[in-house]
């Protein structure tokens, strides 16, 4: 019998910032002009991420405390902090995978707060835990992730995405033959295939070489023209992409 592989975790594909405070939380802000929002999957209205009084604890350990921040279409929020400070937790609350203990993490389109199902349609997500099928090729992954979103990608669309992330030469190769950096590039291709207005990136430069880092920078540059990017990590190159930096775990 053919071995069945478990399905990968669901891919979720995502400017002015005001203040932020929390458990040892500070903020350094340099706000850039907001770019015009591009057409969204169901609306051309701008997107906003609103974190209000956000708190999260695991047992007695409080990870996130009273975060207050707002990010609108056209800019990038960079989340920094030591390991265990809550960066990934915060990303997951924005994406709707974790519920806050107090406060709210909302995604707003126009003046409408989106429910979890609507939010997921608008998010692109890159994170280390997003799984890939070893036996599928890159284009097959794109076709699968597209179908999960109700999108039928043409062969040319898939080739174009593979080319955008520097994998044109690996169109026919199964993912089990990919290096860790190639897998990370494929995660980006899966995250941006539906042109998400909200892009969530958890340690996006992990395992990438210099060329891969350049590709990610270009993706974020394009994202400024059509939505919001939220980046979590400790790599200075990642944090430099942010118009605003939110620092967790600073006493």
Backbone as CSV, one residue per row, in Angstrom:
resi,resn,N_x,N_y,N_z,CA_x,CA_y,CA_z,C_x,C_y,C_z
1,UNK,0.840,-1.201,0.000,0.000,0.000,0.000,0.872,1.247,0.000
2,UNK,0.385,2.253,-0.667,1.140,3.499,-0.708,1.093,4.156,0.663
3,UNK,2.229,4.684,1.082,2.298,5.360,2.374,1.611,6.707,2.298
4,UNK,0.718,6.947,3.229,0.013,8.217,3.268,0.758,9.175,4.176
5,UNK,1.045,10.344,3.661,1.729,11.355,4.449,0.699,12.267,5.085
6,UNK,0.962,12.724,6.308,-0.005,13.614,6.965,-0.106,14.921,6.224
7,UNK,-1.286,15.534,6.224,-1.424,16.818,5.544,-0.595,17.878,6.227
8,UNK,-0.044,18.819,5.461,0.722,19.891,6.079,-0.200,20.813,6.849
9,UNK,0.351,21.500,7.876,-0.470,22.490,8.560,-1.008,23.496,7.565
10,UNK,-2.184,24.024,7.845,-2.822,24.937,6.906,-1.955,26.160,6.671
11,UNK,-1.742,26.493,5.434,-0.991,27.699,5.106,-1.909,28.912,5.199
12,UNK,-1.463,29.886,5.937,-2.243,31.110,6.072,-1.462,32.288,5.453
13,UNK,-2.018,32.711,4.507,-1.320,33.760,3.840,-2.044,35.140,4.054
14,UNK,-0.761,37.874,4.934,-0.894,38.465,5.362,0.041,38.769,4.699
15,UNK,-0.059,52.197,7.134,0.678,51.383,8.107,1.202,52.295,9.188
16,UNK,0.407,52.614,9.481,0.933,53.480,10.513,0.853,52.766,11.841
17,UNK,1.868,52.939,12.651,1.900,52.306,13.955,1.893,53.375,15.021
18,UNK,1.087,53.124,16.021,1.021,54.067,17.124,1.929,53.563,18.229
19,UNK,1.422,53.349,19.402,2.286,52.936,20.495,2.204,51.470,20.770
20,UNK,3.092,50.964,21.606,3.047,49.578,22.047,3.644,49.511,23.424
21,UNK,3.054,48.690,24.270,3.607,48.490,25.597,3.298,47.081,26.024
22,UNK,4.024,46.589,27.010,3.756,45.245,27.460,4.848,44.765,28.372
23,UNK,4.900,43.456,28.566,5.936,42.896,29.393,7.270,43.252,28.780
24,UNK,7.940,44.183,29.380,9.223,44.591,28.854,9.123,44.848,27.381
25,UNK,8.158,45.612,26.995,7.968,45.889,25.580,8.252,47.347,25.312
26,UNK,9.045,47.605,24.286,9.287,48.968,23.866,9.032,49.063,22.392
27,UNK,9.099,50.249,21.838,8.885,50.388,20.406,9.757,51.496,19.860
28,UNK,10.366,51.231,18.738,11.131,52.229,18.009,10.456,52.368,16.666
29,UNK,9.997,53.556,16.326,9.169,53.699,15.131,9.752,54.687,14.159
30,UNK,9.785,54.303,12.907,10.074,55.208,11.809,9.010,54.945,10.768
31,UNK,8.018,55.798,10.690,6.891,55.560,9.810,7.173,56.110,8.422
32,UNK,6.944,55.280,7.401,7.166,55.672,6.022,5.825,55.956,5.370
33,UNK,5.808,56.674,4.249,4.537,56.963,3.579,3.805,55.686,3.229
34,UNK,2.520,55.699,3.427,1.708,54.526,3.122,1.487,54.418,1.627
35,UNK,1.727,53.203,1.089,1.501,52.975,-0.340,0.019,52.755,-0.594
36,UNK,-0.400,52.973,-1.814,-1.798,52.720,-2.172,-2.078,51.237,-2.084
37,UNK,-3.200,50.873,-1.507,-3.554,49.469,-1.365,-3.994,48.904,-2.703
38,UNK,-3.499,47.709,-3.010,-3.905,47.038,-4.247,-5.229,46.331,-4.018
39,UNK,-5.813,45.810,-5.095,-7.058,45.073,-4.953,-6.842,43.860,-4.067
40,UNK,-7.730,43.643,-3.123,-7.679,42.513,-2.241,-8.531,41.398,-2.838
41,UNK,-8.456,40.182,-2.244,-9.232,39.088,-2.809,-10.713,39.400,-2.987
42,UNK,-11.318,40.166,-2.059,-12.741,40.459,-2.189,-13.037,41.950,-2.082
43,UNK,-12.029,42.780,-1.903,-12.275,44.197,-1.716,-10.999,44.966,-1.950
44,UNK,-11.139,46.236,-2.388,-9.980,47.096,-2.555,-9.772,47.993,-1.339
45,UNK,-10.557,47.784,-0.296,-10.412,48.591,0.907,-9.124,48.224,1.632
46,UNK,-8.495,49.195,2.296,-7.242,48.917,3.001,-7.449,47.986,4.185
47,UNK,-6.367,47.336,4.556,-6.349,46.398,5.671,-5.644,47.049,6.850
48,UNK,-6.091,46.721,8.049,-5.428,47.197,9.262,-5.375,46.063,10.283
49,UNK,-4.228,45.934,10.953,-4.084,45.016,12.081,-4.130,45.846,13.352
50,UNK,-5.046,45.480,14.252,-5.210,46.215,15.506,-5.007,45.269,16.686
51,UNK,-3.987,45.539,17.471,-3.739,44.784,18.694,-4.061,45.705,19.863
52,UNK,-5.045,45.307,20.662,-5.525,46.187,21.736,-5.531,45.436,23.065
53,UNK,-4.681,45.876,23.999,-4.625,45.264,25.320,-4.315,43.785,25.286
54,UNK,-3.498,43.360,24.339,-3.291,41.937,24.062,-2.450,41.287,25.156
55,UNK,-2.964,40.180,25.706,-2.271,39.442,26.761,-2.361,37.943,26.481
56,UNK,-1.286,37.229,26.800,-1.287,35.779,26.638,-0.330,35.160,27.649
57,UNK,-0.803,34.121,28.331,0.023,33.404,29.303,-0.079,31.912,29.050
58,UNK,0.988,31.193,29.393,0.999,29.741,29.351,1.263,29.270,30.779
59,UNK,0.200,28.798,31.430,0.318,28.495,32.845,0.521,29.787,33.630
60,UNK,1.548,29.806,34.450,1.847,31.004,35.247,2.780,31.962,34.516
61,UNK,3.242,31.553,33.377,4.209,32.379,32.646,3.479,33.301,31.675
62,UNK,3.535,34.584,31.961,2.890,35.565,31.086,3.868,35.938,29.976
63,UNK,3.478,35.656,28.744,4.364,35.894,27.600,4.096,37.257,26.970
64,UNK,2.836,37.561,26.755,2.439,38.824,26.129,1.582,39.601,27.120
65,UNK,1.900,40.867,27.316,1.138,41.676,28.271,0.828,43.051,27.700
66,UNK,-0.445,43.323,27.519,-0.954,44.659,27.202,-0.275,45.289,25.986
67,UNK,-0.240,44.546,24.885,0.309,45.095,23.635,-0.740,45.992,22.981
68,UNK,-0.317,47.174,22.604,-1.190,48.146,21.939,-0.472,48.617,20.670
69,UNK,-0.964,48.208,19.520,-0.320,48.626,18.278,-1.299,48.515,17.128
70,UNK,-1.159,49.405,16.154,-2.008,49.390,14.967,-1.115,49.535,13.743
71,UNK,-1.350,48.685,12.736,-0.542,48.677,11.518,-1.471,48.684,10.318
72,UNK,-1.260,49.607,9.374,-2.143,49.756,8.215,-1.423,49.415,6.915
73,UNK,-2.190,49.262,5.856,-1.654,48.901,4.547,-0.527,49.825,4.139
74,UNK,0.569,49.223,3.697,1.686,49.978,3.159,2.956,49.945,3.965
75,UNK,2.973,49.240,5.103,4.176,49.240,5.934,4.429,47.872,6.528
76,UNK,5.555,47.753,7.220,6.010,46.489,7.791,6.275,46.664,9.275
77,UNK,5.746,45.747,10.076,6.002,45.709,11.510,6.991,44.585,11.787
78,UNK,8.107,44.911,12.447,9.113,43.924,12.821,9.013,43.664,14.325
79,UNK,8.916,42.390,14.701,8.807,41.998,16.102,10.120,41.349,16.515
80,UNK,10.784,41.939,17.510,12.073,41.448,17.978,11.967,40.997,19.425
81,UNK,12.973,40.264,19.890,13.013,39.828,21.274,13.764,38.527,21.404
82,UNK,14.264,38.228,22.595,15.005,36.976,22.809,14.106,35.762,22.661
83,UNK,14.715,34.596,22.597,13.951,33.357,22.511,13.006,33.253,23.706
84,UNK,11.773,32.861,23.435,10.791,32.720,24.491,10.086,33.998,24.875
85,UNK,10.349,35.084,24.156,9.741,36.371,24.513,8.325,36.529,23.959
86,UNK,7.906,35.627,23.074,6.532,35.677,22.581,6.371,36.097,21.134
87,UNK,7.453,36.130,20.371,7.352,36.580,18.974,6.416,35.680,18.166
88,UNK,6.664,34.381,18.197,5.821,33.458,17.434,4.396,33.432,17.981
89,UNK,4.266,33.550,19.295,2.944,33.599,19.912,2.146,34.784,19.388
90,UNK,2.795,35.937,19.286,2.122,37.128,18.789,1.704,36.965,17.339
91,UNK,2.588,36.401,16.516,2.257,36.135,15.114,1.033,35.219,15.021
92,UNK,0.996,34.181,15.836,-0.116,33.227,15.784,-1.422,33.865,16.233
93,UNK,-1.366,34.804,17.168,-2.597,35.483,17.571,-3.096,36.396,16.460
94,UNK,-2.179,37.052,15.746,-2.596,37.872,14.604,-3.239,36.990,13.535
95,UNK,-2.664,35.808,13.320,-3.194,34.897,12.313,-4.440,34.147,12.743
96,UNK,-4.812,34.234,14.026,-6.004,33.557,14.498,-5.799,32.125,14.933
97,UNK,-4.538,31.680,15.057,-4.279,30.319,15.506,-4.279,30.198,17.017
98,UNK,-4.034,31.299,17.707,-4.094,31.335,19.163,-5.059,32.430,19.591
99,UNK,-5.787,32.185,20.659,-6.691,33.191,21.200,-6.020,33.898,22.370
100,UNK,-6.116,35.209,22.442,-5.537,35.923,23.586,-6.315,35.635,24.853
101,UNK,-5.645,35.752,25.998,-6.330,35.631,27.279,-7.105,36.900,27.602
102,UNK,-6.619,38.012,27.089,-7.303,39.292,27.269,-6.953,40.180,26.088
103,UNK,-7.796,41.173,25.849,-7.565,42.059,24.722,-7.987,41.423,23.414
104,UNK,-7.551,42.005,22.320,-7.973,41.524,21.004,-6.862,41.696,19.972
105,UNK,-6.865,40.797,19.008,-5.980,40.872,17.843,-6.885,40.819,16.626
106,UNK,-7.175,41.972,16.067,-8.164,42.076,14.994,-7.518,42.426,13.661
107,UNK,-8.126,41.907,12.599,-7.802,42.327,11.238,-9.052,43.021,10.704
108,UNK,-8.880,44.258,10.266,-10.003,45.097,9.866,-9.844,45.482,8.400
109,UNK,-10.915,45.337,7.630,-10.933,45.761,6.229,-11.963,46.873,6.110
110,UNK,-11.485,48.050,5.705,-12.368,49.197,5.737,-12.719,49.482,7.183
111,UNK,-13.996,49.356,7.515,-14.434,49.515,8.899,-14.986,48.217,9.480
112,UNK,-14.759,47.120,8.766,-15.350,45.841,9.163,-14.289,44.941,9.789
113,UNK,-14.538,44.494,11.007,-13.654,43.525,11.643,-13.948,42.139,11.079
114,UNK,-12.922,41.485,10.565,-13.113,40.207,9.887,-13.192,39.058,10.881
115,UNK,-14.097,38.124,10.602,-14.159,36.939,11.442,-13.007,36.004,11.057
116,UNK,-12.738,34.962,11.866,-11.572,34.103,11.610,-11.525,33.517,10.202
117,UNK,-12.676,33.112,9.659,-12.681,32.515,8.326,-12.300,33.546,7.266
118,UNK,-12.865,34.737,7.362,-12.519,35.794,6.402,-11.055,36.190,6.540
119,UNK,-10.568,36.226,7.764,-9.175,36.605,7.997,-8.219,35.632,7.330
120,UNK,-8.494,34.345,7.466,-7.590,33.338,6.897,-7.467,33.459,5.388
121,UNK,-8.527,33.909,4.727,-8.492,34.069,3.275,-7.507,35.149,2.855
122,UNK,-7.229,36.091,3.742,-6.416,37.246,3.386,-4.965,37.137,3.839
123,UNK,-4.619,36.031,4.491,-3.296,35.909,5.110,-2.396,34.973,4.314
124,UNK,-1.147,35.376,4.167,-0.080,34.504,3.707,0.874,34.293,4.874
125,UNK,1.330,33.065,5.073,2.089,32.755,6.289,3.329,31.947,5.933
126,UNK,4.461,32.364,6.472,5.696,31.586,6.355,6.228,31.361,7.764
127,UNK,6.373,30.091,8.150,6.864,29.749,9.481,7.548,28.392,9.421
128,UNK,8.498,28.131,10.344,9.236,26.858,10.307,8.332,25.635,10.409
129,UNK,7.169,25.762,11.089,6.321,24.595,11.295,5.400,24.281,10.133
130,UNK,5.393,25.085,9.096,4.557,24.781,7.933,5.172,23.605,7.187
131,UNK,4.439,22.508,7.157,4.973,21.277,6.603,4.856,21.185,5.088
132,UNK,5.706,20.358,4.495,5.700,20.107,3.060,5.692,18.602,2.829
133,UNK,5.134,18.182,1.693,5.100,16.769,1.335,6.420,16.382,0.661
134,UNK,7.182,15.448,1.222,8.457,15.061,0.612,8.326,14.531,-0.807
135,UNK,7.216,13.845,-1.117,7.095,13.184,-2.418,6.525,14.082,-3.514
136,UNK,6.035,15.269,-3.164,5.478,16.181,-4.158,6.545,17.142,-4.678
137,UNK,6.374,17.572,-5.909,7.249,18.594,-6.473,6.800,19.981,-6.001
138,UNK,7.611,20.986,-6.301,7.221,22.350,-5.967,5.917,22.765,-6.631
139,UNK,5.768,22.601,-7.960,4.507,22.962,-8.609,3.309,22.193,-8.060
140,UNK,3.513,20.947,-7.658,2.408,20.187,-7.073,1.992,20.780,-5.721
141,UNK,2.957,21.258,-4.960,2.616,21.953,-3.716,1.794,23.209,-4.005
142,UNK,2.218,23.955,-4.998,1.497,25.188,-5.330,0.068,24.885,-5.776
143,UNK,-0.087,23.833,-6.573,-1.433,23.447,-7.014,-2.296,23.043,-5.821
144,UNK,-1.704,22.297,-4.866,-2.445,21.855,-3.688,-2.844,23.048,-2.818
145,UNK,-1.888,23.912,-2.502,-2.193,25.069,-1.663,-3.187,25.992,-2.364
146,UNK,-3.104,26.061,-3.687,-4.067,26.858,-4.425,-5.468,26.280,-4.317
147,UNK,-5.599,24.965,-4.470,-6.921,24.334,-4.380,-7.526,24.524,-2.992
148,UNK,-6.685,24.486,-1.953,-7.186,24.725,-0.600,-7.805,26.107,-0.468
149,UNK,-7.385,27.016,-1.323,-7.917,28.378,-1.313,-8.925,28.613,-2.431
150,UNK,-9.298,27.566,-3.149,-10.259,27.721,-4.227,-9.664,28.346,-5.476
151,UNK,-8.343,28.215,-5.644,-7.645,28.801,-6.784,-7.084,27.681,-7.650
152,UNK,-7.323,27.764,-8.941,-6.733,26.808,-9.879,-5.568,27.490,-10.595
153,UNK,-4.362,27.087,-10.255,-3.183,27.668,-10.866,-2.895,27.003,-12.201
154,UNK,-2.576,27.795,-13.194,-2.142,27.235,-14.469,-0.686,26.785,-14.349
155,UNK,-0.238,26.003,-15.308,1.153,25.567,-15.327,2.078,26.779,-15.379
156,UNK,1.715,27.770,-16.179,2.543,28.974,-16.276,2.570,29.753,-14.967
157,UNK,1.427,29.787,-14.257,1.389,30.456,-12.953,2.356,29.785,-11.985
158,UNK,2.312,28.458,-11.947,3.188,27.720,-11.032,4.651,27.934,-11.393
159,UNK,4.957,27.881,-12.689,6.338,28.117,-13.114,6.794,29.524,-12.762
160,UNK,5.880,30.479,-12.915,6.227,31.854,-12.583,6.556,32.015,-11.107
161,UNK,5.757,31.387,-10.227,6.027,31.463,-8.798,7.337,30.762,-8.451
162,UNK,7.579,29.617,-9.056,8.842,28.908,-8.805,10.036,29.753,-9.262
163,UNK,9.861,30.451,-10.371,10.925,31.328,-10.862,11.135,32.497,-9.913
164,UNK,10.043,33.068,-9.402,10.134,34.210,-8.494,10.957,33.890,-7.250
165,UNK,10.889,32.642,-6.780,11.627,32.275,-5.567,12.920,31.518,-5.885
166,UNK,13.343,31.547,-7.143,14.631,30.968,-7.517,14.656,29.459,-7.600
167,UNK,13.519,28.828,-7.898,13.451,27.367,-7.972,13.093,26.866,-9.368
168,UNK,13.294,27.676,-10.363,12.935,27.289,-11.736,13.620,25.992,-12.164
169,UNK,14.851,25.785,-11.717,15.595,24.593,-12.132,15.129,23.331,-11.413
170,UNK,14.222,23.474,-10.423,13.793,22.305,-9.640,12.322,21.985,-9.840
171,UNK,11.782,22.334,-11.005,10.353,22.142,-11.265,9.922,20.682,-11.139
172,UNK,10.746,19.770,-11.564,10.354,18.351,-11.605,10.848,17.552,-10.402
173,UNK,11.568,18.195,-9.499,12.193,17.456,-8.401,11.272,17.386,-7.186
174,UNK,11.165,16.215,-6.540,10.379,16.128,-5.306,11.058,16.907,-4.187
175,UNK,10.253,17.355,-3.242,10.764,18.198,-2.160,11.783,17.470,-1.292
176,UNK,11.744,16.137,-1.259,12.729,15.411,-0.461,14.151,15.657,-0.950
177,UNK,14.306,16.133,-2.184,15.641,16.426,-2.708,16.047,17.881,-2.474
178,UNK,15.174,18.674,-1.896,15.453,20.091,-1.664,16.337,20.265,-0.431
179,UNK,17.169,21.277,-0.466,17.868,21.698,0.741,16.889,22.431,1.647
180,UNK,17.296,22.702,2.880,16.406,23.423,3.804,16.103,24.827,3.292
181,UNK,17.087,25.458,2.640,16.849,26.780,2.078,15.863,26.750,0.928
182,UNK,15.925,25.704,0.098,14.964,25.565,-1.002,13.553,25.361,-0.466
183,UNK,13.424,24.585,0.610,12.106,24.383,1.216,11.544,25.704,1.727
184,UNK,12.410,26.529,2.296,11.948,27.822,2.776,11.477,28.700,1.616
185,UNK,12.169,28.657,0.505,11.738,29.403,-0.683,10.365,28.924,-1.160
186,UNK,10.154,27.606,-1.126,8.861,27.057,-1.549,7.750,27.513,-0.610
187,UNK,8.043,27.600,0.684,7.035,28.112,1.618,6.606,29.524,1.234
188,UNK,7.557,30.333,0.797,7.218,31.684,0.356,6.319,31.641,-0.880
189,UNK,6.657,30.777,-1.828,5.827,30.681,-3.030,4.398,30.285,-2.672
190,UNK,4.237,29.343,-1.736,2.894,28.919,-1.316,2.173,30.047,-0.580
191,UNK,2.925,30.877,0.146,2.311,31.943,0.939,1.811,33.097,0.087
192,UNK,2.458,33.350,-1.047,2.111,34.534,-1.838,1.283,34.217,-3.069
193,UNK,0.930,32.954,-3.276,0.265,32.586,-4.533,-1.085,33.268,-4.719
194,UNK,-1.740,33.650,-3.616,-3.053,34.303,-3.719,-2.947,35.815,-3.501
195,UNK,-1.730,36.348,-3.565,-1.484,37.778,-3.423,-2.140,38.329,-2.148
196,UNK,-1.705,37.820,-0.993,-2.367,38.172,0.265,-2.104,39.620,0.674
197,UNK,-3.107,40.319,1.186,-2.879,41.663,1.694,-2.219,41.682,3.068
198,UNK,-2.169,40.523,3.743,-1.493,40.431,5.042,-0.536,39.253,5.001
199,UNK,0.757,39.548,5.133,1.802,38.534,5.049,2.485,38.417,6.411
200,UNK,2.420,37.231,7.020,3.003,36.972,8.327,4.248,36.109,8.154
201,UNK,5.391,36.605,8.624,6.668,35.941,8.423,7.334,35.683,9.772
202,UNK,7.473,34.413,10.128,8.128,34.025,11.371,9.511,33.476,11.027
203,UNK,10.555,34.224,11.391,11.937,33.874,11.057,12.091,33.590,9.560
204,UNK,11.768,34.551,8.722,11.742,34.295,7.271,13.110,34.014,6.666
205,UNK,14.201,34.482,7.289,15.525,34.272,6.711,16.159,32.956,7.139
206,UNK,15.473,32.175,7.967,16.029,30.915,8.458,16.419,30.018,7.303
207,UNK,17.657,29.556,7.314,18.247,28.597,6.349,18.479,29.186,4.964
208,UNK,18.203,30.468,4.744,18.360,31.048,3.412,19.784,31.528,3.182
209,UNK,20.251,31.353,1.938,21.542,31.914,1.549,21.339,33.370,1.124
210,UNK,22.430,34.008,0.685,22.361,35.428,0.327,21.346,35.682,-0.781
211,UNK,21.291,34.781,-1.773,20.322,34.952,-2.858,18.897,34.846,-2.325
212,UNK,18.666,33.882,-1.430,17.341,33.712,-0.852,16.919,34.921,-0.035
213,UNK,17.851,35.493,0.713,17.553,36.702,1.483,17.128,37.833,0.549
214,UNK,17.832,37.952,-0.578,17.474,38.980,-1.555,16.074,38.764,-2.121
215,UNK,15.713,37.508,-2.353,14.372,37.197,-2.861,13.308,37.613,-1.853
216,UNK,13.562,37.324,-0.574,12.593,37.692,0.465,12.457,39.208,0.551
217,UNK,13.564,39.910,0.476,13.512,41.378,0.509,12.666,41.922,-0.641
218,UNK,12.781,41.305,-1.801,11.994,41.754,-2.947,10.511,41.459,-2.733
219,UNK,10.193,40.307,-2.142,8.797,39.984,-1.843,8.211,41.011,-0.887
220,UNK,8.957,41.371,0.145,8.479,42.355,1.113,8.344,43.726,0.459
221,UNK,9.270,44.053,-0.433,9.177,45.343,-1.133,7.883,45.408,-1.940
222,UNK,7.552,44.336,-2.644,6.310,44.306,-3.411,5.101,44.361,-2.489
223,UNK,5.213,43.716,-1.320,4.093,43.686,-0.391,3.738,45.085,0.104
224,UNK,4.701,45.959,0.187,4.428,47.330,0.623,3.409,48.003,-0.293
225,UNK,3.363,47.583,-1.541,2.481,48.219,-2.506,1.040,47.731,-2.388
226,UNK,0.825,46.629,-1.638,-0.520,46.050,-1.641,-1.011,45.613,-0.277
227,UNK,-0.225,45.766,0.783,-0.720,45.280,2.066,0.235,45.507,3.211
228,UNK,0.158,44.615,4.192,0.922,44.682,5.427,1.838,43.469,5.512
229,UNK,3.040,43.673,6.050,3.918,42.567,6.387,4.240,42.640,7.868
230,UNK,4.121,41.506,8.573,4.548,41.401,9.960,5.674,40.381,10.006
231,UNK,6.856,40.803,10.488,8.046,39.960,10.517,8.452,39.721,11.961
232,UNK,8.659,38.462,12.347,9.151,38.130,13.678,10.504,37.446,13.545
233,UNK,11.488,37.891,14.306,12.803,37.265,14.259,13.824,38.074,15.023
234,UNK,15.047,37.546,15.050,16.149,38.234,15.727,17.288,38.586,14.789
235,UNK,17.148,38.226,13.520,18.169,38.558,12.537,18.061,40.048,12.207
236,UNK,19.162,40.777,12.357,19.128,42.216,12.088,18.650,42.518,10.680
237,UNK,18.950,41.624,9.730,18.515,41.850,8.350,16.994,41.769,8.247
238,UNK,16.395,40.883,9.036,14.928,40.784,9.064,14.321,42.039,9.672
239,UNK,14.888,42.462,10.795,14.319,43.593,11.528,14.481,44.901,10.778
240,UNK,15.519,44.999,9.952,15.735,46.217,9.172,14.646,46.428,8.126
241,UNK,13.885,45.382,7.816,12.805,45.529,6.839,11.602,46.248,7.433
242,UNK,11.550,46.370,8.756,10.386,46.954,9.394,10.419,48.462,9.406
243,UNK,9.278,49.073,9.120,9.125,50.521,9.322,9.026,50.814,10.809
244,UNK,8.486,49.867,11.532,8.295,49.990,12.975,8.799,48.714,13.643
245,UNK,9.456,48.856,14.770,9.969,47.690,15.501,9.300,47.590,16.850
246,UNK,8.761,46.424,17.139,8.143,46.125,18.423,9.068,45.145,19.143
247,UNK,9.589,45.543,20.293,10.569,44.740,21.012,9.907,44.102,22.226
248,UNK,9.948,42.781,22.300,9.378,42.040,23.417,10.482,41.592,24.356
249,UNK,10.125,41.424,25.638,11.060,40.862,26.594,12.138,41.792,27.076
250,UNK,11.893,43.114,27.021,12.874,44.094,27.493,12.384,44.651,28.827
251,UNK,13.187,44.516,29.854,12.791,45.019,31.176,13.067,46.506,31.306
